[in-house]
Amino acid sequence: MTVSKTGLKETLRFVITGAVCFAVEFVCLVLLRDKIGLDTLIATPIAFLVSVAVNYLLCVRWVFTGAKEQNAAAKAGFLITSVMGLLLNELFMLIFRFLLGEDAVLLTVFGFTVTMYMLNKTLSTLLVMIWNFFTKRAILRGKLRFPKKKQGD
C-alpha cells in the first residue's frame, strides 16, 4: 500500500493543525486553571471548545481539500464528532485525575512548573486526536453520512 502525495500532504497538515490546536488548548487550560482558578474539569471543556473552533477553521480552509464546499450535514457531522471528542476528552481527564492525580509537580523549567494535570491533558489529547482525524476526515470527505429517514417512518 502506497501513500499518495495528497494523502501525505493532508496528514502533515493535519499534524501541524493538531499541534497548533493543542498549543491553543493547552495555553487556555493553563490560564483558566492556574491563573483564573477554575477546576480542571471545568477549564478543560472551555479550552477544548476554543481549540475546536480553531481546528474547524484550519481543517476546512487548509487541511482537507474541498472541505469548504461541504453542506450543512457535513458541518453538523463535524460538530457532532467534536462534541463526542469533547466528551472523550473530559472522560480521559477524569480517569487520569483518579489514576494519576493532578497536582504533583513533575518538573520546573525556567520558572514554569509542569504538573500532573498537564501530562494528563497531553495523554487525553493524543487519544482524542486519533478519534478526530478519522472521523473528521470521513465527514469532510463525504465518506461518513448519516442515514436518511425513509418515507413512511
Sequence and secondary structure as in RCSB ss.txt:
>XXXX:A:sequence
MTVSKTGLKETLRFVITGAVCFAVEFVCLVLLRDKIGLDTLIATPIAFLVSVAVNYLLCVRWVFTGAKEQNAAAK
AGFLITSVMGLLLNELFMLIFRFLLGEDAVLLTVFGFTVTMYMLNKTLSTLLVMIWNFFTKRAILRGKLRFPKKK
QGD
>XXXX:A:secstr
    HHHHHHHHHHHHHHHHHHHHHHHHHHIIIIIS   HHHHHHHHHHHHHHHHHHHIIIIISTTGGG  HHHH
HHHHHHHHHHHHHHHHHHHHHHHHH S  EEEEETTEEEEHHHHHHHHHHHHHHHHHHHHHHHHHTT S      
TT 
